[in-house]
Amino acid sequence: MTNQQDNIAALLQDMKSSVSEFEQTEDTAILQRIDADFQRFAQLVTLFLIAERDTYYGYFLMSMAFRTNYAVSTIAGIRLGEYPPVFETNPLILLKYSLKEILYIFCHEIDHVVFNHPAEMMKSNPEGNPELFELFNYAADASVNDMLNAEIKHGKKFMQAPKGVVTSKVIRDKFRLSRVQPLESYQYYFDLIKHHANMLGEPQQDGIAPIPSGSAESDNEAGSSNVITAAGAAGNINDHAWTFAAEHDEPASESAEAMAEAVKELLNEVDSMMDGEARGLMPARFSTAVARANKPSALNWKAILKKYVGTIAADKTKTRMRLNRRQPQRFDLSGTRESKTLKIVVAIDTSGSVSDSEIEQIFNEVFAIIARRSFELTVIECDEEIQRVYQLKSPKDPPDRVEGRGGTSFTPVIEYINERRYFRDALLIYFTDGYGEASIPRPLTYRNLWVVFGNASNLSVENPYGLALPLEE
């Protein structure tokens, strides 16, 4: 065992001791100690996995934040609707496993994202049938776990499969199949077991696949509740907590598209961290996933903007006018409602040939998308430097002209936003002809969308920290 592994193992043992102490005393102050130790543990795991050189898992963890949530009954889940994405876990459950098993769990969750399983789950089951979600979980787990187990056989001895994980062999036995190929895609297994599950006509095992949430409300509420779920009350090793913050009552197909876009951003972020040597060492499935995610999409900027508006998390206030989403039968418990104002920054590159009619079209579309939300819309006009900053309150207010027509620089807008904490939870939409700097500072906004006049490939910025889409459909 390396020194780095020794350090991780020692810290893990300390956390396990803290969990045992909490279980004996139920002193919630101990949870704060576990929280701090888990942040250090996640950092050490990240560095260790990056040192493994031919694995991409460490780069993914570098692109995520880490959060503990003692209310959830699942071991871990990746929250794609937040920026950066959040790896969330309940330490009271996770820390019951060995170090090698925990590393397996980390890699397992990342591979589900690499293969876009959260979005595929939503698309495969638009009606939200819990039995179908359960079957999908079997299929997705078999696909991911077969690959991880193959990696262990080929030398990845730093991880070990926890007892009870689903593999192709488990699917063969459970669904009484005569032949099941190993190392196949989730779709292969899903198609097999959907047919045979109907033939068997028997209920599936409890606790395999909770229905994934379509909004951040239940998750935020869980994180702020006094409920604590210990290992004894936890679900199965195969449970998942894939979520994406979305507008209420949004169709599953639209949630899936938004989730797929979040996966694309994460894959590109991870890919951009690697140098040529590291990228060359990556397994083929990673490069294939990056290429697949970047395949030209039929979605346009208006469709993506609509999704992004739905991903912005809202503050929650208690109300007796709604049932509690986690315990709907408890009429004595308050529900929650959104109380946050949506913040949008529309940056306009005034160096390009933007006509008056195009300006009008831009604002008409933006206002139409945010019409049902309480919003604060800030406009920044910039060519080589910022020309004007002002707020718009209604579709009747858009300017009849813009100031500028000099050269192009994106950095002044980014620096202006980054210097003001007001914009930390804002959505930035940058309209431009694309020709400017090759690199920019990372915008410290919630999400970023570049809308390029003409071809999106004209955007000169190598890493725009967000999607770039053409203005025209």
C-alpha positions as CSV (number, residue, x, y, z in Angstrom):
1,M,0.0,0.0,0.0
2,T,1.4,3.4,-0.9
3,N,1.8,6.3,1.5
4,Q,-1.2,8.0,-0.1
5,Q,-3.3,5.0,0.4
6,D,-2.1,4.8,4.0
7,N,-3.2,8.4,4.6
8,I,-6.7,7.7,3.1
9,A,-7.0,4.5,5.1
10,A,-6.1,6.2,8.3
11,L,-8.6,9.0,7.7
12,L,-11.3,6.5,6.8
13,Q,-10.7,4.6,10.1
14,D,-11.1,7.9,12.0
15,M,-14.4,8.5,10.2
16,K,-15.6,5.0,10.9
17,S,-14.9,5.6,14.6
18,S,-16.8,8.8,14.5
19,V,-19.8,7.0,12.9
20,S,-19.7,4.4,15.7
21,E,-19.5,7.1,18.3
22,F,-22.5,8.9,16.8
23,E,-24.5,5.6,16.7
24,Q,-23.9,5.2,20.4
25,T,-24.5,8.8,21.5
26,E,-26.6,10.4,18.8
27,D,-24.6,13.5,19.4
28,T,-25.2,15.6,16.2
29,A,-22.0,17.6,16.9
30,I,-20.2,14.5,15.7
31,L,-21.7,14.8,12.3
32,Q,-19.9,18.1,11.8
33,R,-16.6,16.3,12.4
34,I,-17.6,13.7,9.9
35,D,-18.5,16.4,7.4
36,A,-15.1,18.0,7.6
37,D,-13.3,14.7,7.5
38,F,-15.3,13.6,4.4
39,Q,-14.2,16.7,2.5
40,R,-10.6,15.8,3.2
41,F,-11.2,12.2,2.3
42,A,-12.8,13.2,-1.0
43,Q,-9.8,15.3,-1.8
44,L,-7.3,12.5,-1.0
45,V,-9.4,10.0,-3.1
46,T,-9.3,12.5,-6.0
47,L,-5.5,12.9,-5.9
48,F,-5.1,9.1,-5.6
49,L,-7.3,8.4,-8.6
50,I,-5.5,11.0,-10.7
51,A,-2.2,9.3,-9.8
52,E,-3.6,6.1,-11.4
53,R,-2.9,7.9,-14.7
54,D,-5.0,5.6,-17.0
55,T,-8.2,6.3,-15.1
56,Y,-10.5,9.3,-15.7
57,Y,-12.2,9.1,-12.3
58,G,-10.0,11.5,-10.5
59,Y,-10.6,14.2,-13.1
60,F,-14.3,13.8,-12.7
61,L,-14.0,14.2,-8.9
62,M,-11.9,17.4,-9.5
63,S,-14.9,18.8,-11.5
64,M,-17.4,18.2,-8.7
65,A,-18.2,19.5,-5.2
66,F,-18.9,17.1,-2.3
67,R,-21.8,17.2,0.1
68,T,-23.0,15.1,2.9
69,N,-26.7,14.5,3.4
70,Y,-27.8,12.4,6.4
71,A,-31.5,12.4,5.3
72,V,-31.0,10.3,2.1
73,S,-31.3,6.5,2.2
74,T,-29.0,5.9,-0.8
75,I,-25.3,5.5,-0.5
76,A,-24.3,8.2,-3.1
77,G,-25.6,10.1,-6.1
78,I,-24.4,12.8,-8.5
79,R,-26.6,16.0,-8.6
80,L,-26.3,17.1,-12.2
81,G,-28.6,20.1,-11.8
82,E,-26.1,22.1,-9.8
83,Y,-22.9,23.8,-10.9
84,P,-20.5,22.3,-10.3
85,P,-22.2,18.9,-10.1
86,V,-22.4,17.6,-6.6
87,F,-21.3,14.2,-5.4
88,E,-23.6,13.7,-2.5
89,T,-23.5,10.9,0.0
90,N,-24.8,9.8,3.4
91,P,-21.6,9.0,5.4
92,L,-23.6,6.9,7.9
93,I,-24.2,4.5,5.0
94,L,-21.1,4.9,2.9
95,L,-18.7,4.4,5.8
96,K,-19.9,0.9,6.4
97,Y,-17.9,-0.2,3.4
98,S,-14.2,-0.9,3.1
99,L,-11.8,1.6,1.4
100,K,-11.7,-0.5,-1.8
101,E,-15.4,-0.8,-1.8
102,I,-15.9,2.9,-1.4
103,L,-13.5,3.6,-4.3
104,Y,-15.6,1.2,-6.3
105,I,-18.8,3.1,-5.4
106,F,-17.2,6.4,-6.4
107,C,-16.1,5.0,-9.8
108,H,-19.5,3.3,-10.2
109,E,-21.4,6.5,-9.9
110,I,-19.1,8.3,-12.3
111,D,-19.5,5.6,-15.0
112,H,-23.2,6.0,-14.8
113,V,-22.8,9.6,-15.7
114,V,-20.2,8.9,-18.4
115,F,-22.8,6.6,-20.1
116,N,-25.6,9.2,-19.6
117,H,-27.7,6.7,-17.7
118,P,-29.5,9.3,-15.6
119,A,-30.9,10.9,-18.8
120,E,-31.5,7.6,-20.4
121,M,-33.5,6.5,-17.4
122,M,-35.8,9.5,-17.7
123,K,-36.3,9.0,-21.5
124,S,-37.0,5.2,-21.1
125,N,-39.8,5.8,-18.6
126,P,-41.6,9.1,-19.3
127,E,-44.7,7.8,-17.3
128,G,-42.5,7.4,-14.2
129,N,-43.5,3.7,-13.7
130,P,-41.5,2.6,-10.5
131,E,-41.2,-1.0,-11.8
132,L,-39.7,0.2,-15.0
133,F,-37.2,2.4,-13.1
134,E,-36.3,-0.7,-11.1
135,L,-35.6,-2.7,-14.2
136,F,-33.5,0.1,-15.7
137,N,-31.4,0.2,-12.6
138,Y,-30.7,-3.5,-13.0
139,A,-29.7,-3.0,-16.6
140,A,-27.5,0.1,-16.0
141,D,-25.8,-1.5,-13.0
142,A,-25.0,-4.7,-14.8
143,S,-23.4,-2.7,-17.6
144,V,-21.3,-0.5,-15.3
145,N,-20.3,-3.2,-12.8
146,D,-19.2,-5.7,-15.5
147,M,-16.8,-3.1,-16.8
148,L,-15.5,-2.2,-13.4
149,N,-15.0,-5.9,-12.5
150,A,-13.2,-6.4,-15.8
151,E,-10.9,-3.5,-14.8
152,I,-10.2,-5.1,-11.5
153,K,-9.2,-8.4,-13.2
154,H,-6.8,-6.4,-15.5
155,G,-5.0,-4.8,-12.6
156,K,-7.1,-2.1,-10.9
157,K,-6.6,-3.6,-7.5
158,F,-7.4,-0.4,-5.7
159,M,-11.1,-1.1,-5.8
160,Q,-13.3,-4.1,-4.9
161,A,-17.0,-4.8,-5.7
162,P,-19.2,-4.6,-2.6
163,K,-21.3,-7.6,-1.9
164,G,-24.7,-7.6,-3.7
165,V,-23.8,-5.5,-6.8
166,V,-25.8,-6.4,-9.9
167,T,-23.8,-7.9,-12.8
168,S,-24.8,-9.7,-16.0
169,K,-24.6,-13.0,-14.1
170,V,-27.1,-11.7,-11.5
171,I,-29.5,-10.7,-14.2
172,R,-29.2,-14.1,-15.8
173,D,-30.1,-15.9,-12.6
174,K,-32.7,-13.5,-11.3
175,F,-34.7,-13.3,-14.6
176,R,-34.1,-17.0,-15.5
177,L,-32.3,-16.3,-18.7
178,S,-30.5,-19.1,-20.5
179,R,-27.8,-16.8,-21.9
180,V,-26.7,-13.3,-21.1
181,Q,-23.6,-11.7,-22.7
182,P,-21.2,-9.9,-20.3
183,L,-19.8,-6.4,-20.8
184,E,-22.8,-5.1,-22.8
185,S,-24.6,-1.8,-22.8
186,Y,-27.5,-1.0,-20.5
187,Q,-29.9,-1.1,-23.5
188,Y,-29.0,-4.8,-24.2
189,Y,-29.8,-5.8,-20.6
190,F,-32.9,-3.5,-20.4
191,D,-34.4,-5.0,-23.5
192,L,-33.8,-8.6,-22.2
193,I,-35.3,-8.1,-18.8
194,K,-38.3,-6.0,-19.8
195,H,-39.5,-8.9,-21.8
196,H,-38.8,-11.6,-19.3
197,A,-40.0,-9.6,-16.3
198,N,-43.4,-9.4,-18.0
199,M,-43.4,-13.1,-18.6
200,L,-42.5,-13.9,-15.0
201,G,-45.2,-11.7,-13.6
202,E,-43.6,-11.4,-10.2
203,P,-42.8,-8.3,-8.2
204,Q,-39.3,-7.1,-8.1
205,Q,-37.2,-6.9,-4.9
206,D,-38.0,-3.9,-2.7
207,G,-35.5,-1.1,-2.4
208,I,-33.7,-1.5,-5.7
209,A,-34.6,1.7,-7.4
210,P,-36.3,4.7,-5.9
211,I,-38.1,6.9,-8.3
212,P,-35.7,9.7,-9.3
213,S,-36.8,13.2,-8.4
214,G,-37.6,15.6,-11.1
215,S,-37.0,18.7,-9.0
216,A,-34.6,20.0,-6.5
217,E,-37.4,20.7,-4.0
218,S,-37.4,17.3,-2.3
219,D,-33.6,17.1,-2.2
220,N,-33.2,20.6,-0.7
221,E,-35.9,19.8,1.8
222,A,-34.2,16.5,2.7
223,G,-30.9,18.2,3.2
224,S,-32.3,20.8,5.6
225,S,-34.5,18.4,7.5
226,N,-33.8,16.8,10.9
227,V,-34.2,13.3,9.5
228,I,-31.2,11.1,9.9
229,T,-31.0,7.9,7.9
230,A,-28.5,5.4,9.3
231,A,-27.2,2.3,7.6
232,G,-29.8,0.0,9.1
233,A,-32.6,2.0,7.5
234,A,-30.8,2.4,4.2
235,G,-31.8,1.1,0.8
236,N,-30.0,-1.5,-1.3
237,I,-26.4,-1.2,-2.6
238,N,-28.0,-0.8,-6.1
239,D,-30.1,2.3,-5.2
240,H,-29.4,5.5,-7.0
241,A,-30.2,9.1,-6.3
242,W,-30.0,10.7,-9.8
243,T,-31.7,14.0,-9.8
244,F,-31.9,17.1,-11.9
245,A,-33.4,20.4,-10.7
246,A,-36.2,21.2,-13.0
247,E,-39.4,23.2,-13.3
248,H,-42.4,21.6,-11.7
249,D,-44.5,19.4,-14.0
250,E,-41.8,19.5,-16.7
251,P,-42.2,16.6,-19.1
252,A,-39.7,13.7,-18.5
253,S,-38.4,14.1,-22.0
254,E,-37.4,17.7,-21.4
255,S,-35.8,16.8,-18.0
256,A,-33.8,14.1,-19.8
257,E,-32.6,16.6,-22.5
258,A,-31.5,19.1,-19.8
259,M,-29.7,16.3,-17.9
260,A,-27.9,15.2,-21.1
261,E,-26.7,18.7,-21.6
262,A,-25.4,18.8,-18.0
263,V,-23.5,15.5,-18.7
264,K,-22.1,17.0,-21.9
265,E,-20.7,20.1,-19.9
266,L,-19.2,17.8,-17.3
267,L,-17.5,15.5,-19.9
268,N,-16.1,18.5,-21.7
269,E,-14.9,20.0,-18.4
270,V,-13.1,16.8,-17.5
271,D,-11.6,16.4,-21.0
272,S,-10.3,20.0,-20.9
273,M,-8.3,19.2,-17.7
274,M,-6.3,16.5,-19.4
275,D,-3.1,17.1,-21.3
276,G,-2.3,15.1,-24.4
277,E,-0.5,12.3,-22.5
278,A,-3.3,11.9,-20.0
279,R,-6.0,11.9,-22.7
280,G,-4.1,9.3,-24.7
281,L,-4.1,7.0,-21.6
282,M,-7.8,7.2,-21.2
283,P,-9.9,4.1,-22.0
284,A,-11.8,4.1,-25.2
285,R,-15.2,4.4,-23.5
286,F,-14.3,7.9,-22.2
287,S,-13.2,9.3,-25.6
288,T,-16.3,7.7,-27.1
289,A,-18.6,9.3,-24.5
290,V,-17.0,12.7,-25.2
291,A,-17.5,12.3,-28.9
292,R,-21.1,11.1,-28.5
293,A,-22.0,14.0,-26.1
294,N,-20.6,16.6,-28.6
295,K,-22.4,15.1,-31.6
296,P,-24.4,18.0,-33.2
297,S,-27.8,18.3,-31.5
298,A,-31.1,19.3,-33.0
299,L,-31.8,21.5,-29.9
300,N,-31.6,25.3,-30.4
301,W,-30.5,28.0,-28.0
302,K,-34.1,28.8,-27.0
303,A,-34.8,25.2,-26.0
304,I,-31.6,25.0,-24.0
305,L,-32.3,28.4,-22.3
306,K,-35.8,27.1,-21.3
307,K,-34.1,24.1,-19.7
308,Y,-31.5,26.2,-17.9
309,V,-34.2,28.5,-16.5
310,G,-35.7,25.4,-15.0
311,T,-32.4,24.2,-13.4
312,I,-31.9,27.3,-11.3
313,A,-32.5,26.3,-7.7
314,A,-35.0,28.3,-5.8
315,D,-35.1,29.2,-2.2
316,K,-37.9,27.4,-0.3
317,T,-40.3,28.8,2.2
318,K,-42.6,26.7,4.4
319,T,-46.3,26.9,3.5
320,R,-49.5,25.2,4.8
321,M,-51.0,25.5,1.3
322,R,-49.0,22.5,0.1
323,L,-48.5,19.0,1.3
324,N,-45.0,17.9,2.4
325,R,-43.5,16.2,-0.7
326,R,-41.5,13.6,1.4
327,Q,-44.4,12.7,3.7
328,P,-47.7,13.6,1.8
329,Q,-49.8,11.7,4.3
330,R,-48.7,13.9,7.1
331,F,-51.2,16.8,6.9
332,D,-49.6,18.4,10.0
333,L,-46.3,19.0,8.1
334,S,-45.8,22.1,6.0
335,G,-44.9,21.9,2.3
336,T,-42.6,24.3,0.5
337,R,-42.9,26.8,-2.3
338,E,-40.3,28.8,-4.3
339,S,-39.5,32.3,-3.2
340,K,-36.5,33.2,-5.3
341,T,-36.2,35.7,-8.0
342,L,-34.6,34.4,-11.2
343,K,-31.5,36.4,-12.2
344,I,-30.4,36.6,-15.8
345,V,-27.6,38.5,-17.4
346,V,-27.8,39.2,-21.1
347,A,-24.4,40.2,-22.5
348,I,-24.4,41.6,-26.0
349,D,-21.3,41.8,-28.1
350,T,-21.8,45.2,-29.7
351,S,-18.9,44.9,-32.1
352,G,-20.7,42.5,-34.4
353,S,-23.3,43.3,-37.0
354,V,-26.4,43.1,-34.9
355,S,-29.4,44.6,-36.5
356,D,-32.2,46.4,-34.6
357,S,-34.6,43.6,-35.6
358,E,-32.2,41.0,-34.2
359,I,-32.0,42.9,-30.9
360,E,-35.7,42.9,-30.7
361,Q,-35.9,39.2,-31.5
362,I,-33.4,38.4,-28.8
363,F,-35.3,40.1,-26.0
364,N,-38.7,38.9,-27.2
365,E,-37.4,35.3,-26.9
366,V,-35.8,35.8,-23.5
367,F,-38.9,37.5,-22.1
368,A,-41.1,34.8,-23.5
369,I,-39.1,32.1,-21.8
370,I,-39.0,33.7,-18.4
371,A,-42.6,35.1,-18.5
372,R,-43.9,32.9,-15.7
373,R,-41.1,33.5,-13.3
374,S,-40.2,36.5,-11.1
375,F,-37.0,37.8,-12.6
376,E,-34.3,40.4,-12.6
377,L,-32.7,40.9,-16.1
378,T,-29.4,42.7,-16.4
379,V,-28.1,43.8,-19.8
380,I,-24.4,44.4,-20.4
381,E,-23.4,45.9,-23.7
382,C,-19.7,45.4,-24.5
383,D,-17.3,45.6,-27.4
384,E,-13.7,46.2,-26.4
385,E,-15.0,47.5,-23.1
386,I,-18.3,47.7,-21.3
387,Q,-20.5,50.4,-22.8
388,R,-23.7,50.2,-20.7
389,V,-25.2,48.2,-17.9
390,Y,-28.9,48.4,-17.1
391,Q,-31.9,46.4,-16.1
392,L,-35.0,45.5,-18.1
393,K,-38.3,44.8,-16.4
394,S,-40.7,43.9,-19.3
395,P,-40.8,43.1,-23.0
396,K,-41.7,46.8,-23.6
397,D,-38.4,48.1,-22.4
398,P,-35.7,46.6,-24.8
399,P,-33.3,49.2,-26.3
400,D,-33.8,50.5,-29.8
401,R,-30.0,50.6,-30.3
402,V,-26.8,49.3,-28.6
403,E,-23.6,51.1,-27.8
404,G,-20.2,50.1,-29.2
405,R,-19.1,48.9,-32.6
406,G,-15.4,48.7,-31.6
407,G,-13.3,45.5,-31.3
408,T,-14.3,42.4,-29.4
409,S,-13.4,41.4,-25.9
410,F,-15.3,39.0,-23.6
411,T,-13.2,39.4,-20.5
412,P,-14.6,42.8,-19.4
413,V,-18.1,41.3,-19.0
414,I,-16.7,38.2,-17.2
415,E,-14.6,40.4,-14.8
416,Y,-17.6,42.7,-14.1
417,I,-19.8,39.7,-13.2
418,N,-17.1,38.0,-11.1
419,E,-16.5,41.1,-9.1
420,R,-20.1,41.2,-7.9
421,R,-21.5,38.5,-5.7
422,Y,-25.0,39.5,-6.9
423,F,-24.4,37.4,-10.0
424,R,-23.2,34.2,-8.3
425,D,-26.6,32.5,-8.8
426,A,-27.4,34.2,-12.2
427,L,-27.7,32.7,-15.6
428,L,-25.4,34.3,-18.2
429,I,-26.4,34.4,-21.8
430,Y,-23.8,35.9,-24.1
431,F,-24.8,37.0,-27.6
432,T,-21.9,37.4,-29.9
433,D,-20.6,36.9,-33.4
434,G,-17.9,34.7,-31.8
435,Y,-14.7,36.5,-32.7
436,G,-12.7,37.5,-29.7
437,E,-10.2,36.1,-27.2
438,A,-9.0,32.5,-27.2
439,S,-9.3,32.2,-23.4
440,I,-11.4,33.9,-20.7
441,P,-11.7,33.7,-16.9
442,R,-14.2,31.2,-15.6
443,P,-17.5,33.0,-15.1
444,L,-18.6,32.7,-11.5
445,T,-22.3,32.5,-12.5
446,Y,-24.7,29.5,-12.0
447,R,-24.7,28.6,-15.7
448,N,-23.5,30.1,-19.0
449,L,-24.9,29.9,-22.5
450,W,-23.2,31.4,-25.6
451,V,-25.5,32.3,-28.5
452,V,-23.5,32.9,-31.6
453,F,-24.7,34.8,-34.7
454,G,-24.3,32.3,-37.6
455,N,-22.2,29.2,-36.8
456,A,-21.5,28.3,-33.2
457,S,-18.1,27.0,-34.3
458,N,-17.1,30.7,-34.9
459,L,-16.7,31.2,-31.1
460,S,-13.0,31.8,-30.6
461,V,-13.0,30.9,-26.9
462,E,-11.5,27.5,-26.5
463,N,-13.2,26.8,-23.2
464,P,-16.3,28.9,-22.8
465,Y,-17.4,27.1,-19.6
466,G,-20.8,26.5,-21.1
467,L,-22.6,25.6,-24.2
468,A,-22.2,27.5,-27.5
469,L,-25.2,27.3,-29.9
470,P,-26.2,29.2,-33.0
471,L,-28.7,32.0,-32.9
472,E,-30.7,30.6,-35.8
473,E,-32.6,27.4,-35.4
